[in-house]
Amino acid sequence: MQIDAGVNASQLTQAMSSVNQVKSNSLDSNSNAQRSSASSVERLDFNNMTREEMRTWINNEIKSGQMDLDDSSALMAMTMKMPVAGGGEVAVESDTERFDFVQKAFEGMDAALSRHDQAGYERLSMAVQTMQQAQGGISSLDIHV
């Protein structure tokens, strides 16, 4: 059974509880059976994330209705990587570099202030608040029974 980031934290908690109950019942009723199970939980860390991880999280938030497109624009813009020499955006799938997106947002806020861009500052400020609220939350859950 696999549960991925399209669900909220309470749904994940319920799913984990259900899986643990099934595992417990299964082991109690068949103690001689050899079973292997594994689970992994990945937590959101906006201070150490690839562009692809950030885009995946943003897209999942939009799909689940937790974020609208307007709110995602500043976050999505931070995932773009354009070479100075030109040639278009570097594909996220091939880029394993990790970024501190919170720091990038703060730097963008400073730049917006220096340009007297109040709207840009506010968008980035909302992006920081969004990341701070989600920081440490579950980004993915993979359970094998």
Steps between C-alpha positions, in 0.01 A plus 500: 500500500641840410374833620654809346502872559152569360346450844503714811669424832187370677434258214859379523468452876182297451666295227803428719270395784304269270817345359644446849174334608503273193865412562427428867194285422688318228792415726273401791290264290791339321799513730690229311483687170807690398402840377708796412373851506658835451386855511666829440388851572662796329465840663497836328824693540490821299853578620639198312292409197548444128303702249315184399399426861372856536302484176352165593390637838349812340312294239367265767382797708319642196344163408376448856346848513733616780654768276371698205699597193540862609652394832735258323652752259778629728585147614503364146718789379765402756528156336611643166866482403608695194864489385658844462628402155145426383360181359183473705416361839702213647272194528403421861528125442873521425586751774596346834621826658334572835383848596391691807171631361421696817828688465431555128163653590658733757759608242220564253315707761813714551533546124132594471541763773804648325290531179203643694297200377240468775294237313806278446597541865151396614493194269835383635395574857195275448729234351717510813193467722376205293836324526530568873153354562573188293862453620546156656165376370474171317603528137454131421414178671582159360369197684555140395324221690 
